[in-house]
Every structure is written in C-alpha cells, then in structure tokens.
Amino acid sequence: MLVISDSPDADPVGLLPCKVPLRHLPSPLFGADEYRLAPLVILDDRSYTAFRLRHMPHRPGLILALADTDDDTVYPQAAAIGAEAVIRTGQDLSWLHLRLHEATGCHYANWEDLLTGPPPPSGS
C-alpha cells in the first residue's frame, strides 16, 4: 500500500495497528510507477495540493484521508482526483482495514483472531 503524506506524523491516517505493509512517502518523492502499481493509495488531504501539481492520472483504489473534519472542500477535491472514498482520521477505520486486506488478497489478515474471537470466559 502506498500512503502519500507530507505530514511529519509517522502515522497520519492511523494505520499502525494494521498488519498490511505500508510505504509512506511525501508527495514529491513517490514515483509514477509506485502510484500506478500500488494495490491501494491513501492520500493525506494535507498533501492534496502537492499531489495535484504532479498531475497523476485517475486510478481505482485512491482514498483521500481527511485530517480536518470541518473541511467541506474535501468532497470536490476527492472528485477532482478520482478518489473512490473519503475517510476521516480518528474515526473507526475498520472499513479501511478491510479494504487494505482486500487489496492485498487478504495475505496479511490474522484469520485465527478474526474467526475465533476472544477466548470464552472460564467457568468457575
């Protein structure tokens, strides 16, 4: 997965708990091939302007991550770059984690934890 973010935060979207390998790059440093070949691309909205200046083509699997929850301009911005979804950082990221696993063929999902759940309470 490619995460494009100019933020100094090591995890601007909140994906550290996810086991899917992520490649974090600032907007000036990712390559066109990386962008094209990544199964999923997450763009931090704080990097939107620099991303637009790169004139990257529309592609499926582009998700815009919104840091400022009061920003109403994000939806026209998402449409302008062809984003498939807008997520808000700090919200429940379950959908995004599932989307990341789906994009990687579920190779990184811990199925034992997902299928078995927590251990049953001991009967005392």
N, C-alpha and C positions, 0 to 999 in steps of 0.2 A: 504494500500500500504506500502511496505517496502522500505525505502531508506537507502542504506548502504553507509556510508561516514565517513571517518576518518578526514575530514576537520573540522576545528574549526568553519567554517561558519555555521550559523543556517539554511541556505537555499542554499546549494551548487549548486543545479540544477536550482533554480529559480521557484519553485513551490508554493510559498506562496499565490499567488492570486487564486489558485485552491481550491475549497471547499472540495475536496476529503480528508478524513483523512489520514495523513501520519505518519508513525512510523519511526523516524530517529534513526539509531543505528550504532556505529562504527563496523568495520569488525570483531573484536574479540568477540563482545557481542551478535550478533544475533544468535538465535538457529536454528537448522536444521528444526524443525517443523515450525517455523516462516517463514523460507525461502521457504519451500515446500508448505505451505498453503496460503501464500500471493497471492492475485489475480494478482499482478504485482510487480516486484522487479526492482528498479533502483539502479544501482551500479555506484558510483562516480569513475572515472578512477584513481583517486589518491589512491583509496583503492584496486586497482586491485591485486597487489602482495599479500597483506594480505588475500584477498578473495581466490586467487588461493591456498594459503597454507592451506586453510580449506577443499579443495578437495570436494567442493559442486557439486552435480550432475547437469547435464544439465536439464533445465526445460523451458517450454514455458513461455513467459511473462517476460523475463530478458532483461533489456535495459541498455546499457552502456552509461553513461553521460560523455562526453569528455570536460574537462576544458581547455586544451591546444589545440587550434585549429590547430597548426602546427605539431601535433604528428601523423606521418604516421604509427606508430606501432599499433595504436588502432584497426585497422580492423583485423589483425591477432589475436590480443588479444580477440576481440569480438568473432571471430570464435572459438577460443580455449575454451571459456567458454559457447559457445552455445547461445550467445546473439541474440535476434531477431532483434535488431536495435541499431544504434549508434546515439545519439543526441549530439549536441554541445551546451554547456551552452551559454547563451547570444543570441542565435538565437530565432526565433519565435517558441514558444513552443505550438502552437495551436494543432499540431498533438498529442503531448504528453498529453495535457489536455483531448483531445477527447479519447485517449487510456485509460487514467485513469478512465474516466466516463464509458467507455465501460466495463472495467474490473470490475466495481462495479455495473453493471446493471443500470447505469445512475441514481442511487438513489440520487446523490448529485448535479446533474445538475440543474441550475436555469432556467427551461424551459420558464418561463414567460419572462425573459430578453432575452433569445435566440430567442424566437418566435416573440415577439412583437417589439424588437429593440428599438431605441430611439424614444421619442415622436415626432410627426410631428411638424414642425415649426408653430408658431401661425400666423394666417392670420391677419395682421394689415393693 
